[in-house]
Amino acid sequence: MAARLVVKVTSADIGARITTRRRVPEGFRDAVGILESWDDGVLKVRKRDGTLVEISEESLVAAKAVPAAPPRPGRK
């Protein structure tokens, strides 16, 4: 049974943690982070390492809101 890819995020999810999969020339890329903005067809996702990923909404093949990341061992 194949997985069904669905984009379930909207601009109402700004501020939420999301996971995305987008089509790139090499295949697919994933990004998980906080959706900071969604303007003019471009999503801006801030990853845990602080980098900002800009994603064209036309390239999205799947996306959804996800729970906050669990605490990392040894960190408070």
N, C-alpha and C positions, 0 to 999 in steps of 0.2 A: 504494500500500500504506500503510495507516494504522499509526502507531506504537502499540505496546501499552503502556499505562500500568500499572505494577506497583509496589506498595509492597514494597520488599525490605529495609527496616530493622526492627530489633527493639531491645529494651532492651539486648541484648548489644552494640550498636553505640555505646553511650555512650562518649564520648571520641574517636570517629571523626569525620572530616569527611563531611558528608552533603549531598545536594541534595534539595530537596523541592518539590513542586507541590501547592498546596491550592486548594480551591474557596472563593471569597469572593463576596459579593453582586454585585460588579462583573465577575466572571469567574473568573480564576485569578491566583494570586500565587506567586512562586518565592522560595525562601530557600536559601542555601548557607552552611554554617558548621559549627561543632563541636556535635555533639549533647551537651548538658550534662546533661540529665536527661529521664526519661520516667516521669511519675508521674500516676496517676489520669486517664489518657487524654489528658494534655497533654505534648507534646514541647517542650523549651526548647532553641533553637538560637542559639548565639552567632556572629553574623556578623563578618566581618573588621574592620568599623568599630567593633566593640565592642557594638553593640546586641544585645539579647536578644529573640528572637522566640518567642512562645508559640503553638503550633499544636495545635489539637484533632486528635487522631488520626482522628476521624470525618470531618474535612474533607480529609484526605490523599487525593490521587488517584494520586500517584507519589512514590517516594522511594528513594534508594539511597546506599550508601557510595561515596565518590569519593576519588581520591588527593589527597595534600596539594597545596596550590596551589604553582605554580612560583614561584621568587623573582622579585620585581618588579625591573625594571631600576633601577640606581642605589641599591639598598638592600642592606644586608648582613645 
